[in-house]
Amino acid sequence: MPYYHMYPFFGFGTGIIWLVAIAIIAYLVYKLIKGEKTLEPSKVAPGKGAEDILNERYAKGELTREQFVQMKEDIKKPT
C-alpha cells in the first residue's frame, strides 16, 4: 500500500509548514528593512551651531568650567 494512503494529510501538513516558514522569513525581512528606516535620529537637531551644542553639554554637566572655556575659545578662533 502506498504511503500516501496511510498518511493522507502528510503532503498538506508539509505545505502548511513551508507556508509558515516563508511567512516568518518574509516578516523578518520586512522588520529588518523597516528597522533601517526608523533608526534613532541624530541627537543634534539641525541648525544647531557648535556654540549651542557646547552650551548644552556644559549645562548638562558633561564638561568642567575649564573645558568649557577652552572649547569656547577654540570655537571662536579663526581657522
DRENDO-1510 file (C-alpha; in Angstrom, 1 decimal, always signed):
<recs>
REC; n; res; u; v; w
REC; 1; MET; +0.0; +0.0; +0.0 .
REC; 2; PRO; +1.5; +3.4; -0.9 .
REC; 3; TYR; +2.4; +5.7; +2.0 .
REC; 4; TYR; +0.0; +8.5; +1.0 .
REC; 5; HIS; -2.9; +6.2; +1.9 .
REC; 6; MET; -1.5; +5.7; +5.4 .
REC; 7; TYR; -0.9; +9.4; +6.0 .
REC; 8; PRO; -3.5; +11.4; +4.0 .
REC; 9; PHE; -2.5; +14.8; +5.4 .
REC; 10; PHE; +1.2; +14.4; +5.1 .
REC; 11; GLY; +1.5; +16.5; +1.9 .
REC; 12; PHE; -0.9; +19.1; +3.2 .
REC; 13; GLY; +0.9; +19.4; +6.6 .
REC; 14; THR; +4.2; +19.8; +4.9 .
REC; 15; GLY; +2.8; +22.5; +2.7 .
REC; 16; ILE; +1.5; +24.3; +5.8 .
REC; 17; ILE; +4.9; +24.1; +7.4 .
REC; 18; TRP; +6.5; +25.6; +4.3 .
REC; 19; LEU; +3.9; +28.5; +4.2 .
REC; 20; VAL; +4.5; +29.3; +7.8 .
REC; 21; ALA; +8.3; +29.2; +7.3 .
REC; 22; ILE; +8.1; +31.5; +4.3 .
REC; 23; ALA; +5.7; +33.9; +6.2 .
REC; 24; ILE; +8.1; +34.1; +9.1 .
REC; 25; ILE; +11.1; +34.8; +6.8 .
REC; 26; ALA; +9.1; +37.4; +4.9 .
REC; 27; TYR; +8.1; +39.1; +8.2 .
REC; 28; LEU; +11.7; +39.1; +9.5 .
REC; 29; VAL; +12.9; +40.7; +6.2 .
REC; 30; TYR; +10.1; +43.3; +6.4 .
REC; 31; LYS; +11.1; +44.2; +10.0 .
REC; 32; LEU; +14.8; +44.4; +9.0 .
REC; 33; ILE; +14.1; +46.8; +6.2 .
REC; 34; LYS; +11.6; +48.8; +8.2 .
REC; 35; GLY; +14.0; +49.0; +11.1 .
REC; 36; GLU; +16.7; +50.6; +9.0 .
REC; 37; LYS; +14.4; +53.5; +8.2 .
REC; 38; THR; +13.4; +54.1; +11.8 .
REC; 39; LEU; +16.9; +54.4; +13.2 .
REC; 40; GLU; +17.3; +56.9; +16.1 .
REC; 41; PRO; +17.7; +60.4; +14.7 .
REC; 42; SER; +20.8; +62.3; +15.5 .
REC; 43; LYS; +20.8; +63.8; +18.9 .
REC; 44; VAL; +21.9; +67.1; +17.4 .
REC; 45; ALA; +18.9; +69.0; +15.9 .
REC; 46; PRO; +19.5; +70.5; +12.5 .
REC; 47; GLY; +20.5; +74.1; +12.6 .
REC; 48; LYS; +22.4; +74.0; +15.9 .
REC; 49; GLY; +25.8; +75.5; +15.9 .
REC; 50; ALA; +28.9; +74.4; +17.7 .
REC; 51; GLU; +28.4; +77.0; +20.4 .
REC; 52; ASP; +24.8; +75.9; +21.1 .
REC; 53; ILE; +25.9; +72.3; +21.5 .
REC; 54; LEU; +28.8; +73.3; +23.7 .
REC; 55; ASN; +26.4; +75.3; +26.0 .
REC; 56; GLU; +24.1; +72.3; +26.2 .
REC; 57; ARG; +26.9; +70.0; +27.2 .
REC; 58; TYR; +28.1; +72.4; +29.9 .
REC; 59; ALA; +24.5; +72.8; +31.2 .
REC; 60; LYS; +24.2; +69.0; +31.4 .
REC; 61; GLY; +27.4; +68.8; +33.4 .
REC; 62; GLU; +29.3; +66.9; +30.8 .
REC; 63; LEU; +32.1; +69.5; +30.8 .
REC; 64; THR; +34.0; +71.2; +33.5 .
REC; 65; ARG; +34.3; +75.0; +33.5 .
REC; 66; GLU; +37.9; +74.8; +32.3 .
REC; 67; GLN; +36.9; +72.5; +29.4 .
REC; 68; PHE; +34.0; +74.7; +28.5 .
REC; 69; VAL; +36.1; +77.9; +28.5 .
REC; 70; GLN; +38.9; +76.2; +26.4 .
REC; 71; MET; +36.5; +74.8; +23.9 .
REC; 72; LYS; +34.6; +78.1; +23.6 .
REC; 73; GLU; +37.9; +79.9; +22.8 .
REC; 74; ASP; +38.8; +77.2; +20.3 .
REC; 75; ILE; +35.4; +77.7; +18.5 .
REC; 76; LYS; +35.9; +81.4; +18.3 .
REC; 77; LYS; +39.5; +81.1; +16.8 .
REC; 78; PRO; +39.6; +81.6; +13.1 .
REC; 79; THR; +40.8; +78.6; +11.1 .
</recs>
